[in-house]
Amino acid sequence: MKLKNDKKVIRSWAFFDWANSAYNLVITSTIFPAYYTIITTTQEHGDKVSFFGRTFTNTALSNYALSVAYLIMVILLPILSSIADYRGNKKIFMKLFTYMGGLACIGLYFFKLNTLEFGIICFAIAAMGYVGGVMFNNSYLPEIATPDQQDTVSAKGYAYGYVGSVLLQIICFVFVLRPELFGITDLSFPPRLSFLLVGLWWIGFAQIPFRKLPAGSPNYATINKKVINSGFQELAKVWKQLKHMKFLKRFLPAFFFYSMGVQTIMLAAAGFGEKTLHLGTAKLIAVILIIQLVAIAGAVLMSRFAKKKGNVRVLIFVVFIWIGTCICAYFVTNEYQFFGLAAVVGLIMGGIQSLSRSTYSKYLPENTPDTASYFSFYDVTEKLAIVIGLFSFAYIEEATGSMRNSIIALASFFVIGLVFLLPLRKVESK
């Protein structure tokens, strides 16, 4: 068995972020949303598409697909994590989700308007592969690093993910913006090639952690009902314990509601930029890069403010800015306003995610042996918030015919989160 803090093992673990972060940037945030919106907007049908015989607004359909994918993972992850713990084979599940996500991205190479159903299914499966792979990869952190090194190791994974995703994004960017340099005449080919490259990149670089990370000790005994139920039993046990923790039982509802807004904006921003403002792929990529760069600074800045003012007060301040951002987004009419708003989103996105996780961690019982169960509960809470946020965003767009109305609805989620946060100023320990 390898010792903790082994530099080679840690470097290999970080390469998993390098491998899968390309999905998050290319598929979730930039090229796919632009390509999808363009090919599904036609003179004959406008922004309406037929999915297995039922008509949807194009962007609403993609958001529905994501919400269903996340809902499936909310149900599956407690079961699979319990089975993985029982059998000692989480690396097998990590591989399964990686190959599932990577192959789904490769499948998107064949996505055109006449293969809409196939494309949407691949899009949803890729999301499931990403979520599952990340969860099992995160669970390796306590195994490969001692507590005093876990912050540093976690940051290394984040840095690797940023560099890897941007590197592949630039490669894809060249094909998308300068297809003539490669003799490409089919304008659908560069984005579809990008999806193919993401899948190959994801699967290829994942082989590095697969070779170095501990394999575990698989036990191929039959999985019984008790083991499958144990994942949900653990979540139920954590919920009962949280009810007796004055701070956390009030913080989690706040986190749940404002996460509906934060995560939905992150996933739907590119679609809004392309469909409402017609920015185009090049400008969307620039916007997402701005958000990523500023998010790093935002996380650092907010953590410094938190040391001086307290986590809750800074979170309240950030949620206020999110509410203002949603209101401003409703009135955005040009690319310069959108760029400015993107910079603000990046600043507060990094801050609210970082502070939320550290606030939750800070108020967990000291020396508890169940940190994995507590963070599993935290993760399920966030994923469920994404399901509701995305579904609401899609439904309101379809019902009203405007994504702007969906954004105002997101502001209401932040307001509810703020209502839960405000009383915590008195509860937060000094």
N, C-alpha and C positions, 0 to 999 in steps of 0.2 A: 504493500500500500504506500502511495506517495505521501511525502510529508507536506504539510501546509506551507504556503508561501513559496512554493517552487516556482521560480521565474518562468520556466518553459511552460509549465502547466497554466499559469496565469495568462501568459501571452497567448497561448492557444485558446483559452476560454474567451479572451477578449475578441478573438477573430470571429466568434459567432455573431457578435454585434456588427463587425465589419461585413459579414456575409449577408445578414438579413435586413440591415438598415436600408439597403438599396431598394427593397420592396417598399418600405415606408415612404421614401422620397419619390421614386419614379412612379409607382403604381397608385399609392394613396394620394399623393400631394401634387404631382405635376403633370407628367405626360399622359397618363391614363385618363384623368378627368377631362383634360382638354380634348384628347382624341375621341373619347366617348361622347362628349357633348356635340362635337362637330359632326360625327357620322350619324348621330341619332336625331339631328335637326335637319329636316328636309322641307322643300318647298311644298310638297304635297300634304304632309301631315304635321308640319311645324315641329313642336317639341314632344309630340305624342308618339309612343312606340307600343307595339303589340308584343306582349310576353306571354307565351303559351295561350294565346287567344284573348287575353285581357289587356285593355288599354291603360297605359300609365304615362305620366309625365316623365321624360327621360331621366332627369336628375333625381326625381323622387324614387324611381325604380332602383337606381344604384344605391341610394341611401336605405331603402327598404332591404335590399340584398345584404348590405353591411350589418344592419340591425339584426337580421335573422342569423347571420353568421356569428355575431357576438352573443346572441341569445343561446345558440347551440353550445358555444364554448362555456357560457355561464353554467349550463347544465352539466357538460361533460368534464370540465376541469376538476371539480371536487372528486368525481368518481375516479378519473384517471390518476390524479395525484395520490389518492388513497391506494389504488392498485399498485402504482409505482413504488410507494413506500413499502407495501406488503411484500412485493416480489423483488425489490431491490433492482429494478430494471428501468429506471427513469431515462437512461441513455437511449433505450430502444424507443421510448415515446418521443424523445427529443428528435431522433432520426426520422421517425414516422411523420411528425408534423413538418419537419424541414423538407423532406421529399414531397410531401403533399403540397406544401406551399410553393416550392420551386417548380414542380411539374405543372401546377395550375398556372403559374406565370408563363411557362413555356407554351401552355395551351392557348394563352391570350394572343400568341402570334397568329392564330387562325381566326381571330375575332374581327368580323366585319358586320355590317348592318344585317346581312342575310344569315348570320350565325349569332344573332343577339342572345338567344337563350343559352347557347353554349358559353358565350363570353361572360354573361352575368354569373353563371354557375362557377366558372373558373375564378372570377373576381371574388366571389364569396368564399370559395375554398382556399384561395390564397390568403385571405384575411384570417381564416381559421388556423391555417398553418403557421402564420406569423405569431398569433396570440399564444398558441400552444407551445411553440418552440421557445418563445421568450420566457414563459413561466417555468418550464423545466430547466432552461439555462440559468435563470436566476437562482434556482434551488441549489445549484452547485457552489454558490458563493461561500456559504459557511464551511463547505468541505475543502475548499482550496486556499482559504485565507483565514488567518486568525482575526478575532474581533478588532484588534488595533489596526489591521491592514485592510479591512473590508471597504472602508470609504475610498481608499486610494485605488484598490483593485476595481471597484465599481466605476470610479471615474475613468479608469483606463479603458474599460469596456465602452463607455459612452464616447470617449475620444476616438477609439478605433471605429466605432459605428459612424461617427460624423465624417471622418476622413474617407472611409470606404464608400459610403453612400454618395458623397460629393464627387469622388473620383469617377464612379460609374455614371453619375448624372452628367458630368462633363463629356464623357465618351458618347453617351446617348444624345446629348445636346448638339454635338457636331453633326451627327447623322440627320437629326430633325431639322436643323437650321440650314445646313449646306448639303442637301442630298445630291445636288448637281456635281459636287466634287467626286462622288462615287458612281456617277452615271445612273443614278436612281431617278426614274420617271414616275413611278407609282408613289404618290405622296402618302399613302397609307402604310407603305413599307417601313419607313424609319421608326414611327412609333411602335409598330408591331415587332420590329427588330429589337427595340428597347426592352419590350416585355420578355422576349426570348433571352436577351442578355441578362436581365435580372434573375431569371430562373437559373441559368447556368452559373452565374456569379454566386447566387445564394447556395446552391447545392455544392459547387466546387470549393468555395472557401470554407464551408461547414465541415469539410473533411479534416481540416486542421484540428479543430476541437474534438471531433469524433475519434481521432487517433490518440489524442493525449489525455482526455478526461477519463477519470475512473469509470470502469465499465459497470460496476455494481455486481450484484450476485443474483441473477435471475433464478426464480423458483417457479417452475412450470406446473405447480400444483393447480388444481381447478380453483378458479375464483368463485367464491360463494356469495350469497346475497348479503351476508353480514359485512364482508369486505367492501362491496360496492356501496352499501349504505353508510359505511363509516366516514366517508368524505363529507356527507351532509350532516352526519352526527357531530363531526368536529366543528362544522360551521355553527350548528345549533348550540353546541357547548360554549363556543366563543361568544355568541350572542347573549346567552344567559349570564356569562361572566361580565360582559360589557355593561349590562343593565345595572351592575353595582359599581361601575366606575363613573363617577359624577361628570367628569370632563368628557370622556370619550363617547358616552351615550348621547351627549348633546352635539359633539363635534361631527359624528358620522352622518346625521341627517343633513347638516350644513354641507359637508363634503359631497354627499350624494346629489344634492340639488345643484350646487354650482358646477359639479363635474358634468352634469347633463349639458350645460352650456359650453364649458371649456372644450371637452372632447368633441362635441358636435361641430363647433367652429373649426377646430383643427382638421376634421375630416371633410367638412363641406366648403371650406374657404375657396379651394381651387375651382370647384363647380360654380360657385357664385361669381368669381372673377371672370370665368370664361363665358358663362351664359348671360349674366346680367350686364357686364361691362365689355365683353368681347375682347379680352386682353390678348389672347393668343398664347401659344405654348411658350415662346421665348420670354415674355413678360411674366407669365405665371412662374416659370422656373426662377427668374430673378426675385420674385416676391417670396417664394419659399426659402430661397437661400438667405434673404434678408431676415426672415423670421427665425431661421436656425441660428444664425450668427448672433442676433440680438437676444435670443432665448438663453444662451450661455451667460451673457453679461447680466441678464435679468435674474437668473438663479443666484448668482454671486451677490448682486446688489441687494436683493430681497433678504438673503440670509444675514447680511451685515445689518440691515435695518432691524431684523428680528432680534438680534442680540441686544440692541439698544431699546427697542420699543415693545418687544414681546411678539411671539408668533401670531396670536389672535388679532392684535391691532393691525399688524401688517397685512394679514389676510383680509381683514375688513376693508382696508384701504384699497387693496388689489381688486376685490370684488366690486367696489364702487367704480373703479376704472373700467372693469369689464362691462358693467351696466352702461356706462357712458359710451363705450366702444360699440356696443350693439345699437344704441340709438344713433350714433354717428354713421354706422354702416348702412342704416336704413336710408340715409340721405346721400350716400356716396354716388357720384355721377361720372367721375373720370378716373383715369389711371393714377394720377398724382395723389389724389385723395386716398385711393386704395393703397398705394405704396406707403403713405404716411400712417394709415391705419394698420398696415401689416407690421410696421416697425413697433407700434404700440402693442399689438397682439403678441409679437415675439417677446417683448420685454416682460409683459405680465404673464405670458404662458409659461416661460421658464420659472418665474418666481412662484406662481401658484402651485405648480406641480411639485417643485422641490420642497416648498414650505409645508404643503399638505402631508407629504410622506414623513417629513421630519417631525411635524407636530404630532401625528399619530404615533410614531415610534417613541417620542419623548414621554408620552403618558401611558405607555404600556407598563405592566407590573415589572419591577426590577427582578432580574434573575429568573424570569419565567422560562420554563422549558418548552413552551408552546408558541414561540415566536413565529414559526412557520404557519401554524393554524391562524394566528392573528392576522398575518399578512395575506393569507389566503382569503380571509373574510374581507379584508381591505380591497383586494384585487377583484373579488366577485362584486363588491359594492360598486366599484368604478365601472366594471364591464356592464353591469345592469343599468347604470346611469347612461352609458353610451347607447344601449339598446333603446331606452325610452327617448333620449335626446334625438337620435337619428330618425326614429319612427315619427316623432312629433314634427320634426323639421320637414320630412317628406310629406306627411299627411297635410300639414298646413299649406305647403306649396301647392299641392294638388287641389285642395279645397278652395284656395283663394287665387291661384294662378300666379303667385309672386313669391320669390324667395325672400324678398324684403320683409314680408309679413312673418315668415318663419324666423327671421333674425330677431324681430321684436318679441316673438314668443320666447326665444332663448333668454332675452333680458329678464323675463318673468321668472325663469329658473334661478338666475343670479339673485334676484330680489328675495325669493324664498330662502335661498342659502344665506343671504345676508341677515334675514330675520332670525335664523337659527344661530348665526355667529355672534350677533351683538351681545346677548346675555353672557357669553363666554368670557367677556372682558373681566367680569367679577370672579369667574371660576378659575381663570388661568393663574397658576402659582407664580409668584415673583422670583 
